[in-house]
Amino acid sequence: MKSLSQRANGVTPSPTLAISAKAKEMKKQGVDVIIFGAGEPDFDTPKFVKQAAISAINEGFTKYTPASGTKELKEAVVAKLQRDNKLDYSANQIIISCGAKHSLYNCFQAICNPGDEVIIFSPYWVSYPEMIKLAGAVPVVVTTKEQDGFRPSLSSVTSAISQKTKAIIINSPCNPTGSVYPEELLRQIGEAAVKNDLWIISDEVYEKIIFDSKEYISIAALGEDIKSHTIVVNAVSKTYAMTGWRIGYLAGPAEAIKAMGNIQSHSTSNPNSIAQRAALTALGGNQEEVSKMVVEFEKRRNFIVEKLKEFEKVSFHKPEGAFYLFLNIGSFLKQDSKGVKKINNSVDFANYLLQEAKVAVVPGSAFGADDYIRMSFATSIQDLSKGLDRIETALFRVGVF
Ligand SMILES: Cc1ncc(COP(=O)(O)O)c(C=O)c1O
């Protein structure tokens, strides 16, 4: 076979795939595996949203739309940003893409030159470094710590900025830590970006899944200067339990958005027409279902937090948003244990839990933090309870550690 591109060879395969494939295989064979790996709400898409899609099909809304999305959906996004985030954009500052992942991909392709640096905070969402590399740029990782609530200090941000820095990515609420950045920190990062003329990529896909009655603040709302440097990334995926529909969007300066639209026009062309109709209905319709889902996520967050407080040898930052808890399992690593082969890293640890507890979690190495595992609480309290009991037995009762 002829050789592949350096680009393709440079992409790291996801270390999480092997474990989730194993968990699925075990499930298929009838093993009662509890999955704490889900990256999506376990709720169904609201009925009225599904109905809008059915109507779109029946009406024959099944042809190409403009490559960057329909005018109606862009206007619905404009109205949403005004209603929820007090942000004023016009339709030519919006592009609709095939999920936030695609939005981010377009974004890096449009702003990065080879050798440019993009600052990301670890623990980071798995795809950021790979997408940055696919755009020829270099991810520069700034580590955040559990004891700081996984929030970066301003000095750690400014000392990572170099002549080559092109952008900073913010993801609040964060996947995988559930950390939410306070207004003051957002303002500091925003001002540093403006001063150094950097792009701010604000990934807001978990915006609505926020607990303890906190109000969500978009960094773009903190002043015109900051807004003019920001690309807001969002999607209907997590908010409306619409992960499979693949609709995400970007808002930003018109010239940048136009460049992203050009790139999209030569790759996917328009996002699915039917899903665009469904997204239009979701964004403009009754938001009650969203609130109900968040109440349920908060109950589960409280449940998992209380239960894990009883565990010895682990620690965590109480998630303030999203539906993940990032558990520090560092004290179990690299120690001799009876009966199991030495557990060297988070992949070994996740494999141990899968074998011994029949619980699937995601190893922290996927997020650049090997002392951790990610546990998703996008699953019922009943399963959370059962899964946590099994983990407790596997870690503390069988006398392995
Ligand atoms: C932080 C973050 N950004 C973006 C995405 C991608 O969202 P979408 O499903 O809309 O592509 C995800 C999905 O897991 C995510 O966790």
The ligand as an ORCA input file, in Angstrom:
! r2SCAN-3c Opt
* xyz 0 1
  C     -16.876     19.843     24.990
  C     -17.549     19.314     23.771
  N     -17.543     20.059     22.652
  C     -18.132     19.631     21.526
  C     -18.772     18.403     21.480
  C     -19.375     17.961     20.184
  O     -20.751     18.114     20.164
  P     -21.620     17.645     18.916
  O     -22.222     16.337     19.275
  O     -22.644     18.722     18.720
  O     -20.717     17.525     17.745
  C     -18.804     17.590     22.610
  C     -19.429     16.262     22.555
  O     -19.154     15.369     23.314
  C     -18.180     18.059     23.794
  O     -18.195     17.328     24.915
*
